[in-house]
Amino acid sequence: QVQLVEESGGGLVQAGGSLRLSCAASGSIFSINAILWHRQAPGKQREWVATITNGGSTNYKDSVKGRFTISRDNAKNTVYLQMNSLKLEDTAVYYCAALTVSKTYWGQGTQVTVST
């Protein structure tokens, strides 16, 4: 079992601003192959945003490349999503997910609202 807690980091920010989301994992950490961030905007399907693997490889949705950075602190079992130059279209509930061989575990989600 893996538990994910999305700590404070979301909130309201003006367009062009920055936020950093964090996702702390506990439980069977050794079973996690990758951590992903997804988001879901109102009325839209959940979409993938970024991935960081056990080996440290990262990958990003095209629309966030150059603006978002996914990173991790192994000592804290925490993954971060640094979001810069935020746009109105980045408004969504952001979820982290832990991929294991057998299951995907999801965090509870944190709201990010970008305003003009």
C-alpha positions as CSV (number, residue, x, y, z in Angstrom):
1,Q,0.0,0.0,0.0
2,V,1.1,3.5,-0.8
3,Q,-0.3,6.7,0.6
4,L,0.0,10.0,-1.1
5,V,-0.6,13.3,0.6
6,E,-0.7,16.5,-1.4
7,E,0.5,19.1,1.0
8,S,-0.4,22.8,0.8
9,G,1.0,24.4,-2.3
10,G,-2.1,25.0,-4.3
11,G,-4.2,28.2,-4.1
12,L,-5.0,31.3,-6.0
13,V,-2.3,33.1,-8.0
14,Q,-2.3,35.8,-10.7
15,A,-1.4,34.9,-14.3
16,G,2.4,34.9,-14.6
17,G,2.9,33.9,-11.0
18,S,4.3,30.7,-9.5
19,L,3.3,27.9,-7.2
20,R,4.9,24.8,-5.9
21,L,2.9,21.7,-5.3
22,S,4.3,18.9,-3.1
23,C,3.3,15.2,-2.9
24,A,4.6,13.2,0.0
25,A,4.6,9.4,-0.2
26,S,4.5,6.9,2.6
27,G,4.0,3.2,3.0
28,S,5.6,0.8,0.5
29,I,7.8,3.4,-1.1
30,F,10.1,0.8,-2.6
31,S,7.3,-0.4,-4.9
32,I,6.9,3.0,-6.6
33,N,8.2,3.1,-10.2
34,A,7.3,6.7,-11.0
35,I,5.3,9.6,-9.7
36,L,3.0,11.5,-12.0
37,W,1.1,14.8,-11.8
38,H,-2.2,15.0,-13.4
39,R,-4.8,17.8,-13.5
40,Q,-8.5,18.1,-14.1
41,A,-10.1,21.4,-15.1
42,P,-13.8,22.0,-14.7
43,G,-15.8,20.1,-17.2
44,K,-12.8,18.4,-18.7
45,Q,-11.2,15.0,-18.4
46,R,-8.2,14.5,-16.2
47,E,-5.0,14.9,-18.1
48,W,-1.4,14.0,-17.5
49,V,1.1,16.8,-16.8
50,A,4.5,15.4,-15.8
51,T,6.3,12.3,-14.7
52,I,9.5,11.6,-12.7
53,T,10.8,8.0,-12.7
54,N,12.8,6.2,-10.1
55,G,15.8,6.8,-12.3
56,G,15.2,10.5,-12.2
57,S,14.0,10.8,-15.8
58,T,11.3,13.5,-16.4
59,N,8.8,14.1,-19.0
60,Y,6.2,16.9,-19.5
61,K,3.0,17.7,-21.3
62,D,3.9,19.9,-24.2
63,S,1.9,22.9,-22.9
64,V,3.8,23.0,-19.7
65,K,7.3,22.4,-21.0
66,G,9.7,25.2,-20.0
67,R,7.2,26.4,-17.3
68,F,6.8,23.4,-15.0
69,T,9.5,21.4,-13.3
70,I,9.0,18.1,-11.5
71,S,11.6,17.1,-8.9
72,R,12.0,14.9,-5.9
73,D,13.6,14.9,-2.5
74,N,14.3,11.2,-1.7
75,A,15.2,12.0,1.9
76,K,11.6,13.3,2.4
77,N,9.9,10.9,0.0
78,T,8.4,14.0,-1.6
79,V,7.9,15.0,-5.2
80,Y,7.4,18.6,-6.2
81,L,5.9,20.4,-9.1
82,Q,7.2,23.9,-9.5
83,M,4.9,25.8,-11.7
84,N,6.1,29.1,-13.2
85,S,4.6,31.6,-15.7
86,L,1.1,30.3,-14.8
87,K,-1.7,30.8,-17.3
88,L,-5.4,30.9,-16.9
89,E,-5.6,27.5,-18.6
90,D,-3.5,26.0,-15.9
91,T,-6.5,26.3,-13.5
92,A,-7.4,22.8,-12.3
93,V,-7.3,20.4,-9.5
94,Y,-3.9,18.8,-9.5
95,Y,-3.4,15.2,-8.5
96,C,-0.2,13.3,-7.9
97,A,-0.2,9.5,-8.6
98,A,2.3,6.8,-7.7
99,L,2.7,4.0,-10.2
100,T,3.5,0.5,-9.0
101,V,3.6,-2.7,-10.9
102,S,0.1,-3.7,-9.6
103,K,-1.7,-0.4,-8.9
104,T,-1.8,3.3,-9.3
105,Y,-2.3,5.3,-6.1
106,W,-3.8,8.8,-6.2
107,G,-3.5,11.8,-3.9
108,Q,-6.6,13.7,-2.8
109,G,-6.0,16.6,-5.2
110,T,-5.2,20.3,-4.6
111,Q,-6.9,23.2,-6.3
112,V,-4.8,25.7,-8.4
113,T,-6.7,28.7,-9.6
114,V,-5.0,31.3,-11.9
115,S,-6.7,34.6,-12.2
116,T,-6.2,37.7,-14.3
